[in-house]
């Protein structure tokens, strides 16, 4: 894992290609704040992963963004990075290799091949290419009520910096835990 501080902000994307990278919002001189931030972030992610896997086992999670014109499946970056790297949740078989920006545009017809147990849906409203299709209701996660909504706007505004990630991980993990109580 690479810990990137404010001085590495210009090369953050390059660092991410080497290993999982965490943005630390404190500079070098703020030792105590950096240490506390890292300890809390690592402990919280580990705790959330344990709670989620206790309820979901090896069930798979897909990150899908639906706009009015297209759908994208994410395998890296943003929320996908948080689910797969920070929380260690499994991707569904058939998740496509991402383009350089972390996702892949798919046709609606290709989506059932992924058919995850859980979907984190990025959509600003219900008027989108996915939820307006007949295929949506046939997906396993939709049938079982395991869809967790985040707006695309929230994803782009929060999923790419440390404090935003902390907020989103808490929100999504909370939704997963709430909908999977047994």
N, C-alpha and C positions, 0 to 999 in steps of 0.2 A: 504494500500500500504506500502511496506517495502522499505526503502531507504538503499541500501547497498554500503558502501564505500570500499576503497581498503583493509581495515582490514578484511572485511567479504568475500573476494574473494574465500576463501577455502570452505565456507559454502553456497555460492550463490545458488547452485542447491537445497539444503535443504530449504532455505528460499523461493524459488519459489514455493515449494509445499504448503506453508502456505497461501501466498497471492501474488498478482502482485508485482514484485520486480524490482526496477530500480537501475542499477549500476551507482553510482555517481563517476566520475573519479577524485575527489578531496578528499584529506585527511581531517581529523577533524580540523586541524589548518587553513585550507584554507576556512574559513567561508564565506567570500564574494563570492568567486568563486563557492562554493557549492550552495549557495542561488541563485545566478544568473542562474546557470545551471538548477536547479530545476524549477525555475519560467519560464524560457524559454521553457523547455521541456514540462511542463504541459500546458502552454498557447498554444504552437504550436500544440500539439496533439488535444486539444479541438477545435481549429480553423479548423484544417484539417478535423476532424470528422464532424463538422457542414457543411463545404463546400461539402464533399462527400455525406453525407446523404441528403443534399438539392437536389443533382442531381440524386441520386440512390434510395432514399427512403428506403424501407425495402428489397431491392434486396440483394441476398446472395453472399458471397465470399468464394471460396475454394482455398486452397493452395495445389498445386500438384507438386511433383517433378517427373520428368521423366528421367530415365537413359536408357541406351541401353537395359537393361535386365528387368527392373521393373518400376512400378509407386508406389508412396507413397502419401497418403493424410495426411496432417498435421492438427492436432486439437489444438496443444499446441507447445510451444517453437519456437524460431527463428521468422521467418516472420509471422507464424500463431499467435504467442503471440502478435506481434505488431498490426496485423489487428484486432484480436478479443478482446484484452485487452486494448491496447493503443488507438486504434481508435474506438472501440466498434462496429465494423461492424458485421452483422449477419452471422453465419455459415449456410450452406445449411442443410436441413433435410437429414438424412442418413449419415452425417459425422460420420465415425466410431470412437469409443472410442480409444484413442491412446495407443500404447505400451509405456513403461516407457520413451522412448526417444522422445515422442511427436507426432509420426505419426503412420501410419499403411500401410503396403504393401497390395495392392489390385490387383485383376486380372482386366484386361481390361474390362471384361464383367460386373464387379460390378460398374464401374465408372458411367454409365448413371443413376444409381439410385440416385446419388448425384446431378448431373445436375445443378450446380450453375449458377446464373446469370452472375457472374464474376469469372475469374480464374487468380490467380497469379501463373504463371508457372515457376518452377525452372528447368532449363535445360541448359546444357553447349553448346548444339548444336541441330539442328533439326533431327539428326539421333538418335532418341530415341524410346522406345517402344510405347509411346503414339501418337506422331505425325505421326508415320509411320502406324498407324492403321486406319481402316475405321471408327471406333467409334468416333475418334477425331472430324471429320467434322460435326457429328450429335449433338454435345454438344451445348446447348443453348448459352453459352458464346462465343464459336467459331463462331457460326452463326451470332451473333450480333456484333462481333469485340471487345468483352470485355475480351481480354486476355492480361495480363501484364507480360512481360518476365523479369526474373532476372536469372542470371546464378547461378547454384548450388554453384560454387566456391565463387561467391560474397555473397551468402546467408551464407555459412559456415564461411567466413572470416569476415563478418560484423554484422550479426544478433544477435550476442551473447555478444556484449559489447556496452556501452552507445553511444559513438560517431559513431560507425558503424550503430547502430539502428537509430540514428538521420538521417544519410545519407539515409538509405534505406526507412525509413518512408517518407522522402521528395521525393525520387525518385518514389516510388510506388504511393503515393498520387498524385503526379504531373501527372503520367501516367493515373491514374483513372480520374482525373479532366479533362485532355486534351481529352480523348476518350469519355467523357460523356457530353461534352458541348451541350447545347440544343438551 
